[in-house]
Amino acid sequence: MAVVSTLWILLVLPLTLAFFLQPRRNYSFGNAGDGNEGRTLLLTAHPDDETFFFSPTLTALSHMQNVGRARDVFVVCLSTGNAKGLGDVRKEEFGKALEIFGIRQGRRFILDHPYLQDNKTAVWDPAVVAQELRPVVAKYGITTILTFDAHGITGHPNHFSALAGAAHLVRILPAATRPRLFALHSRPATKHLGPFAALIPRRNVSSQGPVFIASLGDFSTALRAMINHPSQLRLVSFLKGLFSRYLWVNEWVEVAI
């Protein structure tokens, strides 16, 4: 009986804390100079990255837009995820998932460059990534770019290639038009702690940026988006998604250029 009670507490406690813990939406990238967000671009490598890794940030930015604290949010995916010939299917899933997050058509883009194809062993050329990203940044006046860090959450080379390409672009842009660049802090040791992740203090990292913690409502939004990626929802990946820290917590670090 004592064991059952302990297991019940371990299951319910983090969910209860997450329910009462207000998401830290007051944390800001602050590019508008008045606590408001400018135009933010999330750069991903594959369809479904936006849901499995960045959903707390997307829901937070959506809330900021609703209360007038953020301008447009854009998402650029560098590949169609066609490693298994499902590129067309995954493009459709990408659009449906981003509708859940409130990213409408004209604010989401998926690329299909021959040198930026989904591949678990390929490191993409930063110059090509920058070349493809630059027109969107220039056209929409992007002030903040968000993407993976040098570990890329899972160590996938396409993921950390997104960071290398974004950094390359920021370096070559005129100083007056350079967006700030933030990377999602990878936490491999705690990646499957789910809601418990919100209880773990942040590491001492330099150039700390915002931290977004999902509420139960935000987590529900992430699950609805996840369901819109059925081609990727085998049982193991679904369970990993349910217990992923990145559906609950996003910690951002500013990248010095």
PADRENDREN-395962 format. One line per 5 residues: number of its first residue (from 1); for each residue x, y, z of C-alpha. Coordinates in steps of 0.2 Angstrom, whole numbers, plus 5000, padded with zeros to 4 digits. Example, Ala and Ser with C-alpha at 12.3 -4.5 7.8 and 13.67 -1.06 7.14 Angstrom:
1) 5062 4978 5039 ~ 5068 4995 5036;
This chain:
1) 5000 5000 5000 ~ 5014 5012 5004 ~ 5022 5008 4987 ~ 5006 5012 4978 ~ 5004 5029 4988;
6) 5022 5034 4984 ~ 5020 5030 4965 ~ 5004 5040 4965 ~ 5012 5055 4974 ~ 5027 5054 4961;
11) 5014 5054 4947 ~ 5003 5068 4953 ~ 5015 5080 4962 ~ 5024 5086 4946 ~ 5007 5088 4937;
16) 5000 5098 4951 ~ 5015 5109 4952 ~ 5014 5112 4934 ~ 4996 5117 4935 ~ 4999 5130 4949;
21) 5016 5136 4942 ~ 5012 5150 4931 ~ 5022 5149 4914 ~ 5036 5162 4914 ~ 5029 5172 4899;
26) 5035 5188 4907 ~ 5052 5182 4902 ~ 5056 5191 4885 ~ 5069 5191 4871 ~ 5066 5210 4872;
31) 5071 5216 4855 ~ 5058 5230 4854 ~ 5067 5239 4869 ~ 5051 5241 4879 ~ 5048 5223 4885;
36) 5039 5218 4869 ~ 5045 5205 4856 ~ 5049 5210 4838 ~ 5048 5198 4824 ~ 5053 5181 4829;
41) 5059 5167 4818 ~ 5060 5149 4824 ~ 5072 5139 4813 ~ 5070 5120 4813 ~ 5077 5106 4803;
46) 5063 5094 4801 ~ 5044 5094 4801 ~ 5039 5089 4819 ~ 5054 5098 4827 ~ 5043 5113 4831;
51) 5032 5102 4841 ~ 5043 5090 4850 ~ 5056 5102 4855 ~ 5050 5120 4854 ~ 5031 5119 4859;
56) 5033 5129 4876 ~ 5041 5143 4866 ~ 5028 5143 4852 ~ 5013 5143 4865 ~ 5022 5157 4875;
61) 5024 5168 4860 ~ 5006 5164 4854 ~ 5000 5171 4871 ~ 5011 5186 4870 ~ 5003 5190 4853;
66) 4986 5188 4860 ~ 4990 5202 4873 ~ 4999 5213 4861 ~ 5016 5209 4868 ~ 5023 5201 4852;
71) 5022 5204 4834 ~ 5023 5191 4820 ~ 5030 5174 4823 ~ 5038 5164 4809 ~ 5044 5146 4807;
76) 5056 5140 4794 ~ 5059 5122 4792 ~ 5075 5118 4782 ~ 5069 5101 4775 ~ 5054 5091 4771;
81) 5060 5076 4781 ~ 5060 5065 4766 ~ 5073 5053 4772 ~ 5060 5039 4771 ~ 5051 5046 4756;
86) 5037 5054 4767 ~ 5042 5072 4762 ~ 5025 5077 4755 ~ 5015 5069 4770 ~ 5026 5078 4782;
91) 5024 5094 4774 ~ 5006 5093 4776 ~ 5008 5088 4794 ~ 5019 5102 4797 ~ 5006 5115 4792;
96) 4992 5106 4802 ~ 5003 5106 4818 ~ 5008 5125 4816 ~ 4989 5129 4814 ~ 4987 5122 4832;
101) 5001 5135 4838 ~ 4992 5149 4828 ~ 5006 5150 4815 ~ 4996 5154 4799 ~ 5000 5152 4781;
106) 5012 5165 4775 ~ 5021 5164 4792 ~ 5027 5146 4790 ~ 5039 5140 4777 ~ 5046 5123 4773;
111) 5061 5121 4761 ~ 5067 5107 4749 ~ 5084 5112 4744 ~ 5095 5098 4736 ~ 5109 5101 4748;
116) 5097 5102 4763 ~ 5090 5085 4764 ~ 5085 5075 4779 ~ 5099 5064 4783 ~ 5105 5057 4800;
121) 5124 5058 4795 ~ 5124 5074 4785 ~ 5131 5091 4791 ~ 5123 5104 4780 ~ 5134 5118 4773;
126) 5131 5134 4784 ~ 5132 5145 4768 ~ 5118 5136 4760 ~ 5107 5137 4776 ~ 5111 5156 4777;
131) 5107 5158 4758 ~ 5090 5150 4760 ~ 5086 5159 4776 ~ 5092 5177 4771 ~ 5077 5181 4760;
136) 5064 5178 4774 ~ 5074 5187 4787 ~ 5076 5202 4775 ~ 5058 5202 4769 ~ 5050 5201 4786;
141) 5062 5212 4796 ~ 5066 5197 4808 ~ 5074 5204 4825 ~ 5076 5187 4833 ~ 5081 5170 4827;
146) 5078 5154 4838 ~ 5085 5137 4834 ~ 5095 5122 4841 ~ 5111 5123 4850 ~ 5128 5115 4846;
151) 5121 5098 4853 ~ 5105 5099 4843 ~ 5095 5091 4858 ~ 5098 5074 4850 ~ 5115 5076 4842;
156) 5107 5075 4825 ~ 5119 5084 4813 ~ 5104 5092 4804 ~ 5099 5100 4820 ~ 5116 5108 4824;
161) 5118 5113 4806 ~ 5103 5125 4808 ~ 5113 5134 4822 ~ 5129 5135 4811 ~ 5119 5142 4796;
166) 5109 5155 4807 ~ 5126 5160 4815 ~ 5134 5162 4797 ~ 5119 5173 4792 ~ 5120 5184 4807;
171) 5139 5187 4804 ~ 5137 5192 4786 ~ 5122 5204 4788 ~ 5125 5222 4791 ~ 5126 5226 4809;
176) 5111 5237 4809 ~ 5100 5223 4802 ~ 5107 5208 4812 ~ 5094 5198 4822 ~ 5099 5192 4839;
181) 5102 5173 4839 ~ 5096 5162 4853 ~ 5099 5143 4855 ~ 5088 5130 4864 ~ 5099 5123 4878;
186) 5101 5104 4877 ~ 5099 5095 4893 ~ 5103 5076 4888 ~ 5103 5070 4906 ~ 5086 5075 4910;
191) 5077 5074 4893 ~ 5064 5061 4898 ~ 5059 5069 4915 ~ 5043 5076 4908 ~ 5035 5089 4920;
196) 5048 5085 4933 ~ 5060 5095 4922 ~ 5051 5111 4928 ~ 5058 5108 4945 ~ 5076 5106 4941;
201) 5086 5123 4943 ~ 5094 5130 4927 ~ 5112 5127 4925 ~ 5124 5141 4926 ~ 5127 5146 4908;
206) 5133 5162 4901 ~ 5122 5174 4891 ~ 5106 5166 4898 ~ 5090 5170 4889 ~ 5072 5167 4893;
211) 5065 5151 4900 ~ 5047 5146 4895 ~ 5038 5133 4906 ~ 5022 5126 4899 ~ 5006 5125 4909;
216) 4994 5110 4908 ~ 4985 5120 4894 ~ 5001 5123 4885 ~ 5005 5104 4886 ~ 4988 5100 4879;
221) 4991 5111 4864 ~ 5008 5102 4862 ~ 4999 5085 4862 ~ 4986 5091 4849 ~ 5000 5097 4838;
226) 5009 5080 4841 ~ 4994 5071 4835 ~ 4995 5080 4819 ~ 5012 5071 4815 ~ 5005 5054 4813;
231) 5019 5048 4802 ~ 5031 5050 4816 ~ 5020 5043 4830 ~ 5026 5026 4833 ~ 5023 5020 4850;
236) 5041 5023 4856 ~ 5042 5040 4849 ~ 5025 5044 4856 ~ 5030 5039 4873 ~ 5046 5048 4872;
241) 5037 5063 4867 ~ 5025 5062 4882 ~ 5039 5062 4894 ~ 5051 5074 4885 ~ 5057 5089 4895;
246) 5055 5099 4879 ~ 5036 5098 4879 ~ 5037 5107 4897 ~ 5053 5118 4897 ~ 5063 5128 4885;
251) 5078 5136 4891 ~ 5086 5149 4879 ~ 5104 5155 4878 ~ 5110 5170 4868 ~ 5123 5166 4855;
256) 5138 5178 4854 ~ 5142 5182 4836;
